[in-house]
Amino acid sequence: MFLGQEDDLGSIEPGKHADMVLLDADPLADISNVARISAVFKGGQRVDLGALSLPVNE
């Protein structure tokens, strides 16, 4: 953790900044489940996956 940033980083709570990927299935059960992306958050903001140029959107 970065010193002095405990109020913004280090856990998932309202008001904190977060970069995370939410999956629809357990990647420990099957590694191919990493492709089953439900949502992505960058800097605490949800990313519109449909607006990205990704192979899964084509």
C-alpha positions in Angstrom: 0.0 0.0 0.0 1.1 3.5 -0.6 1.8 5.6 2.5 -0.8 8.4 3.1 -3.3 6.9 0.6 -5.2 4.6 3.0 -8.4 6.8 2.6 -8.4 6.1 -1.2 -6.8 2.7 -1.7 -6.4 -0.7 -0.2 -9.9 -2.0 0.0 -13.2 -2.1 -1.8 -15.5 0.5 -0.2 -17.7 3.4 -1.3 -15.6 6.5 -2.1 -12.4 4.6 -2.7 -10.6 4.3 -6.1 -10.6 0.7 -7.5 -9.2 -1.1 -10.5 -10.9 -4.5 -10.7 -12.4 -7.0 -13.1 -15.5 -8.9 -12.1 -16.0 -12.4 -13.6 -19.1 -14.4 -14.2 -17.4 -17.7 -13.2 -14.5 -18.9 -11.0 -11.1 -18.9 -12.8 -9.8 -21.3 -10.3 -12.3 -23.9 -11.4 -11.4 -23.4 -15.1 -8.8 -20.9 -16.4 -10.9 -20.1 -19.5 -13.4 -18.4 -17.1 -11.1 -15.3 -17.2 -12.7 -14.5 -20.5 -16.2 -14.3 -18.8 -15.9 -10.7 -17.8 -19.0 -9.2 -16.2 -17.6 -5.7 -15.4 -14.4 -3.7 -15.3 -13.8 -0.7 -13.0 -10.8 1.6 -13.6 -10.1 4.3 -11.0 -13.4 3.6 -9.3 -15.5 4.1 -12.5 -17.2 1.4 -14.5 -15.8 0.9 -18.0 -18.4 0.6 -20.8 -17.1 -2.6 -22.4 -19.3 -2.3 -25.4 -17.6 1.0 -26.3 -14.2 -0.7 -26.4 -12.6 -2.2 -29.5 -12.3 -5.8 -28.3 -12.5 -9.1 -30.1 -15.4 -10.1 -27.9 -17.4 -7.1 -29.1 -16.9 -7.8 -32.8 
